[in-house]
Amino acid sequence: YQRRVRGQHGCGVGHGKVDCNLVLQYMCGKNVRDGARDEDNPALGNNDLIQRKNQDPDQKVDNDPTKFVYGQHETFDFYQTCKTRSRNKGLFAADQNLRNDIGATSTRQNPQGTQRGFECPEERDYYPYWHPTSWRDIAVIVTNPSRCDYYKSQSQNVKEKNYCGDPASNFVVNKNDWQLPPSDPEFSKHNNRIECENNGGKWYTYPSWGLDEPDCQPAEWARDNHLGNTPSGYSSAYMWVLPSISKADESQFANCVLRLRYNISTSDYDAWGEDGPMVDSKSNGIASPVKNDPNVMFGGFNYTLAVNTAQFGRTFEDRSHQFSILSREGTGIDGNARIYNVNVRGKRGNIVQVYPAVEYDFVPDELKIKVNDYVHFQWTGADNNPNGNDGEGRAGTDRSNIVQIKDNDGRNNYIYPLSQNDVKTSDIVSTQNMFSPSLAAEFAHVGQPNRYCTSDDDTNCCKTEEQLQKSNNRQQEPLNCGKLNAAPAYFGKEPVRFSSSGVYRYMSTRNNNFSNRSQKGTIIVEPHLGPLAIAVVVVGAVAFVVGVVVAGGVLYSSSHPGSRVANIFQRV
């Protein structure tokens, strides 16, 4: 699964302007869910625990009891513990005035404790965190690779975490249900062992997840203030290998969410201690090396610098919709077979309207695989984009499909026929079909009704061209299947095995609009090397190494005629 990363403010080893980390994590659990509305949960505005619970954050949609009105990731108890627990007062806060009455919800970036969902602001803003969380680490992408050992060793994947709780608590850790200990107002406020035990609490140990340490890689250089594009012209990407699970474990991974955090610190001061001590609480207040909007004298005039110390170290966050991780058992797919995901990114609108997101595109837009590898095509659209945003089809909606094309060079992007009988141009007869005819039709029609309407008031059907011509606005016609208006928001099929090599190109008929966007993709299927080819490669590699050694020896002996190396080559 490829995750595209757009670090708007820049990143990368040797960047010079920013110091950044990108942290990828995932979480699963019975509390993880999507919501039907995009505004905050009304329970968030009430500070009283009992009243907040009485406001029922778990209310269902009236006309669909299977859907929740409000989405949720972390639990209410997780947030309540965060708000109760004392913030870490050893952290650098510059000259920001952090509140001491709202626990760990107050941070340098979030001094007033603004609430967003049930996340803990202190846990969000700092990594690795020092108390238990439900997040499991995937990867840390860093500006300074020398910190990788630290990030790996402190990850909850491999390191236990601690918390203060009631000595009489009967909470039993069960990592399989992803649950954390319940909030305890009397004891949860203590954030260290000494205060916890001195006040009658018990300093509990929450075990590690027992997983491999997270991957840690150097960040690819990306230009600052330029949507994070790298020198290749693409945004950075990370290929996540999803966990392999058994059929019995599917319930644990039925509701999951992916989180990406992009943490940047300006290079305008030495925060990390490269040339001195690392900043911490001793550098707060009047001792802070940076101040809000300081005045400086230059050439006899006073100038005010645009400095916001709450933003000098900042965390941006993005989260996915809910997804499930499934077992391969019973699918007929070998456990060692590779399965690649192809998704759709972007949103409805032109480049100005979607900023800082992007317009539609397949991800990855060019995928290289081997013969007999699988590709899982799936994507999720939306129905609540701003209605004024440009696009094809019904306003406010995202929809995509896949049809094979001859090429994507701009001159041959017409649909490739399903059978030779449909061929209109002789030069494409030799091109291979990407899917079988029946499967190709499914990828093109993406779950829309499989029949035409027999009358103007017919339902659960696709309107004919004649019926659409009678419509006042065919773009908004719900049964205009030519614009994918009747398709569901989500589309997914079983993984497709590519059994022969070739280059397959495809597009979305709805969104491949030159005036708005180009939504095309390519899959390159390469053959496996046979035994003879592998032997040739090995022999060639050995010969290359020997040649390099000999050439180096000759050069060295010519410049050092009295050396032992020169004596050896003279004998040869």
N, C-alpha and C positions, 0 to 999 in steps of 0.2 A: 504494500500500500504506500503510494508516494504522497507525501505531505509537502505542499508548496509553502514557503515561508517568505513573507514580505516584511522585512525589517526596514520600515520607512526611514528611520533615522540613521541607518548605516550599521555596519558590523564588519567583522573580519580581522584576521591576524595582521598586525602591523597597520591598522587603519589610521591611527594618529589622532583622530577626532573623538572617537568614542571607545569605551570598553564595554563589551556586551556579552550576554549569555542568552542562549535559547534553550528552554527546558520543555521537553515533550513528556507528557504523562497521560495515563488513562485511569479511569475508575469505573467500576461496575457495582451494581447493587439494586435491591428491590426499590429503593427510594429514587433511583435515577429515572427521569422521564422528561418528555417534551410537554410543552403546554400549548393551549390554543390561543393564548394572548401573549403579547410581547411587552406589556407594561409590568411594573413591579407587582409582586404579591401584596394585596392590601394589608396582610398581617404585618408587613415590615414596618408600618408606621406606628405601631403600638408597642410601647416598651414593657407593658405588663405581660408576664409569661402566660398567665391563665387566660386573659382576654385575647391574646394573640392566638392561642390554641383554639379558643372558642370561635374565632373568626373563620375557622375551617380552611386552611390553605390547601386542603385536599378535595375541594369541591369539584364536581364533574360538570362537563358540558351538558346543558339541558337536553339537547336532542341527540346526544351520543354518550351514554353512560360509560363507554369504554375509554373516553378521553378526559384528561384533566384540564381544568381551566388554566392552571398555573404550572409551569415546569419547575423541576427541582433537581439539583445535583447533590450538594452536601446536605446533611440532615439539620433539622432545627437544633438538636442537641449540640452538634458540632459548633454552630454559631454561638449558642448560648454559653458554651464552655469558653469560647474565644473572648466573648464580651465580659465574662466573669474573671478570667485569668489575667493577672497583672501582665502588662506589656514588658518586653525585654528592655530594661532601662540602660543596658550596656551598649545599645546601638547608637550610631552616629545619627543625630537629628539636626545638625547645623544650627541655625537660629530659629527653627520652627518651634512653636509653643504647643507641645503635645499634651493632650488631656490625660489625666491620671484616674478619671472616674469611669472610663468606658473600656477598661482592660486592653486586650491586644487588638482591638479594632482601631486604635489610634496609632498611626505610623507617620514617618516623615512625609510620605506621599499622601497620607490620608489623616491629617492631624485631628480633624473633627469627627472621625469615626463614621463617615458616610457608609451606609449599608448597601450592598449589592448582592441580592440573593442571600444564601446562607453561607457564603464563603467567609473565611477569616482573613481580614486585610493583612495582618502580620504574616500569616502563612503564605498569602499571595505574593507579598512584596519581597520575601527573603527565601533563598534556597541555598543549601538544604535546610529544611525546618527542623527544629529541635524537639517538637512534640509530635505525637502520632497524628497521621492524616490518612484518608482513604485512598490517596493517589499513589499509583505505582509508576515508577520511573521508566521511561523508554530510552531517552537520550539527553545529553547535555552538549550543546554546541557552543564552543568557547572562543574568545579572543586570545586568551593566554592558555595554551595547552599544558603548561606546567601545573595548572590547578586541577587537572583531570583526576589525579590520584586522590585529592581531597574530596572532590564531588562524588567519586565512586565509593569511597570508604564511608561517607556520611549518608549515603542514600538509604532510605528505609527499606529498599530492596534487600539490603544486606546488614543493616544496623538496627538494633532495637531502639525504641524511643521510650521516654518516661512521662508520667503524669501523676498528679496528686489526686487521691480519691479517698472515699470513706473506708476505713479499715474493715468495716462490717459489710462492704459491698459484696454482692453475690454475682457480679458481672463475670462471665467466662468468655475469654477471648476465643472467637471462632473466625479465623481469617477467611474462611470460605464464604461467609455472608458479608464480608467487607465492612462490618460494623465496628464503631469505636465506642469506648465507654460512655455512659450517659453523663449529662451535665450534673454537677453537684455544687450548688452555690456556696456551701460552707467550705469545701476543700479545693474546688477547681481553681480558686483564685491564686493559689500558690504555684509559682512557676519554677521552683527549685527545691531540691531535697531537704535542705536545712530548714527553710520556712515551713515546708509541708509537715515534717515530723515534729518540729517545735510547736505546731498548732494542732497536734493530734491526728494528722492525716497519715496516710500510707503512700509511700513513693513507689508506685506500680511500674512494672516494666511491660511495655507492649512489644511483643516479638517482631522481628523483621518479617518481611513478606516471604523470605526464603527463596528469592529469585536471583537471577544473575545480576551483577552490578550493571548500572546503566551504561550504554555506549557513550563515549566521550570523544568528540571530534573537533578539530579546529574549524572555526567558522569561515565560510567563504567570503571573500571581500565583497562588500556591497556599498555603493555610493550613498552617502547620506542625503536625506531630503529628496530622494528620487525613487520612491516606492520600492527601495531595496533591490533594484536590479543589479545583477552581477556583470562582470565584463563579457560574459557570454550572451548578454541580452535577456536572460531569463532570471526569474527570482530563484533564490536558493531552494533546494529540495532535500528532503530526507526520506529514505526508503525504510519504512517500518515493517519488520517481519512480525505478523500477528501471532499471538500465542496459539500453540497447538493444543487443543483440549480434547477430552474424551466425551462420548455421548452423555455419560453420567454427570459431567460438569457443565453441561450447556445451560442449566438453570442459573448458575452463578454468573454467567456471561451474557445473560439475555438482555440486560439493560446496561449499556456502557456509554461512556462519553470520553472524548479526547480533549485534552487541554494543552494549549501552547502558550508559554509565557516568554516574552521578549523583554529582557532587562537591560537597560543601558545606563551607563554612568559617563558623564562628560569627562574628557581628558583635560579639562581646563584647570584641574587641580589634582594633586596626588592622593586620590582616595584609597588606592590599594597599597600604598606604602612601598612603591618601587624605589623611591629615593629617601625614605624615612619611615617612621611608624605608620601603620594603617590607621585611618581615622576611626574613632569609636566615641563613646560618651564623653571622654576626656576632651574631645574637640567640639563639644556643644556650646551653645550660648556665645558669649563674647570671645571664646577661644576658637570659634569656628573659622576655618580658612576661607569660607565663602559667606557672603552676607546677601540678603535680599536687596536688589536694586541699589548697589553701592555707588556713591559719588566719587569720581576720581578727577584730579587736576591734570591738565595737559596743556602746555603752551599758555598757561595763565587763565585758562577757562575750565569751568566745571562741567563734567560729562557724567550722565547716569547710565550705568551698565544695565542691560536687560537680564537680570539674574533672578530666577525663582528657585530658592534652595529646596523647595519641595519637589522640583523637577530635575535637579542635578543627578539624581539617581532615580530612575523611574521604571516601573513595570507595566507593560501592556499585556493584555490577555485576550485570547480568543478561544472559544469552546465550540465543539461540534454539536450537532443534534444527536439524539440517542441512537445507538446502533447495537447490533448483536454480533457476537462471535460464535460461529457454529462449528461443530465437529465434522470431520470428514467421514466418520464411520457410517457405513450404509450408503454412501454416495457413489461408490465405485471408483473413487479417485484415490490413487495410491498415496500413502502417508508421506512418501518422499518426493512426490510430484510438486512442481512449483506452480503456484497460482498467483497471478498478478491482477491487481484491481485497476480498472479504468473507470474514472468518475468524471463528473462535470464540475468545474469551478466557475466562479463569477456570479453576477446577478443581472437582472434586467436593467437596461439603460445604456446610454452612450458613455464614453470614457469620463466625461465631466460629471454625469449624474451618478455614476457608481463609485467614483473616487472616495476613499482610498482603496476600494476593492477594484476588481477588474471586470471586463466584459466576459461573456461566455467563452469557455475553452475546454477541451478535453484534457484530463490529467492522468497520466502524462500524454502530451500531444504526439510524442514519438516514443514508442515502446519497442525495445529489442528483446526478443525471447528466442528460445531454442525449439526445435521440432518436438512436439508432444507436451510442451508447456501449456498451461491453461490460462485463460483470461476471464475474469469475472467482471462483466459490464454491469454497473449499477450507478444510479444517481438519484438525487432528491431535488425536486423543484420546490417552489413556494407559490403561495396565492396572495401574499400580502406585501408585494413590492409597491413602492409609491406609484399610484395610478398615472401620474404624469410622466413616468419614465418611458423613454423610447423602447420600441421592441415590436416583435411580430406576435400576432394572436391576441387573445383576451388580455385586457389591461391588468396589470398587477401580477401576472403569472409568469413563472419560469417553466418551460417544457423543452425537452430535447429528445432526439431520436438518432438512429444511426442508419445510414444507407451507404453502400459502397460506391466509390467513384473511381474513375480511371486513373486520375492523377490529381495532385493538388498544386500544380504549377500556375493556376489561374486561367489556363486555357482549356483544360480538360477536366473540369470539375463537374461534369454532368454525371448522372446516375449510371452506374454500371448495370447492365441487364442481368436478370436472374437466370436466363437460359440463352443458349446460342440462337434459338429461334427469334429472340427479341433483339438480336444484334443489328444495329443500323450502320455501324462503321466497321469495316473489315479489320482495321488495325488493332482492335481490342479483343479479338476472338481468343487470343492466347492467354489473356489475363485470367487468373484463377478467382473463383468465387470465394468470398470471405466466409460465408455461411451457406448452409443448405437453403434451397428456396423457401421452405416453410419457416425456418428460423430467421432468414433475412426479412420475411414479411412481418414477423413478430417484432424485430428490432426497429422496423420502419413505422409500424402502426402503434407500438408501445401501449398495448392494453386498451385501445379504443374499441367501440362496438364493431363487430365483424359483419355488419349489414348496412345497406343504405336505407334511408327513411322512405316509406311507401306513401307518406302524405306529409303536408306541412306541419301537422300537429302530432306526428309520430314521435315517440321517445325512445331512448336507449338505442340510438342508431346514428349513422353519419348522413348528413344532408347531402343531396346530390348537387351538382354544379347548377342545375336549373333552379333548385330550391334556394341555393345561396344567392343567386342573382336577384331574387325577390327580396332579399334581406336589406334592411336599411344600412347595416354595418356588418359586413361579413367577418371583419376582424374580431368583432365581439360576439359573434354567434357561437353559443356553447357547443353546438353540434357540428361545427366546422372542423372536421377531422383533418382536412388538408393543412390546417394551422395547429394541429395537435390540441385543439381546445377541449376535446372530450377525453384526453388522457389523464390518468391519475398523476399526482405530484411525484410519487416514487415509482421508479422502474428498476427491476432487477431480474436477471435470468440466472439459471445454473451456469457454472463456469464452462466455457467453451474450449475444447482442446483443438489446437492447431497442429494437424498431423503432417503437413507438408510445408516446405520452405517457400518463401515468397515475400513480396511486399504488398501489403493491403492498405488501401487508403479509403477514408470514409469522411462523411460530413453529417451535420444536422440540417435537414431540409428547412426547418423553421428559422434557424438562427444564422445560417450562413449567408448573411446579408452584407454586401460590400459597404453600404452606407453606414452600417452600424457595427458589424463585427465579422470575423471569419472564424467559424467553428469547424475545424477539420482536425483529423487525426491520422496517424500512420502506425501500423504494426509491421515490424520487420522480423520475419521468422527465419532464423539461421539454422543450417544443418549442424548436427553434432559431428565432431571429428571422429573418423574411423580409426582403428588400431594403426593402420599404415600412416595416416596423417599425423597421429600423435607421435609415432616413432620418428617421423621426419622432423617434427617440431623439436623433439628432445635432442636429436642428433644435431640439428641446426643450432640449438641453444648452446650445446656443449662446444661445438666448433667455434661459435662466436666468442665464448669465454676464453677458449684456448688462444684464438687469434688476438684477443685483447691483451692476454698475458704475454704472448710472444712479442707483439708490437711494443708493449711497454718495456719489455726486457731489452729489446734492440735499442730503443731510444735512450734508456738509462745507461746501457753499456757504452754507447757512443759518447755520452757526456761524462762517464766515469770509467775510463779505460783501465784503471788499475784495480777496480772493484772485483769482488767474488762473482757478481752477476756477469761482468764482462768475461771473466775466465770461463764460466759455464757456456756462454754463447759462442766463444771462440772454439771450444771443443765441439759444439754442435755444428 
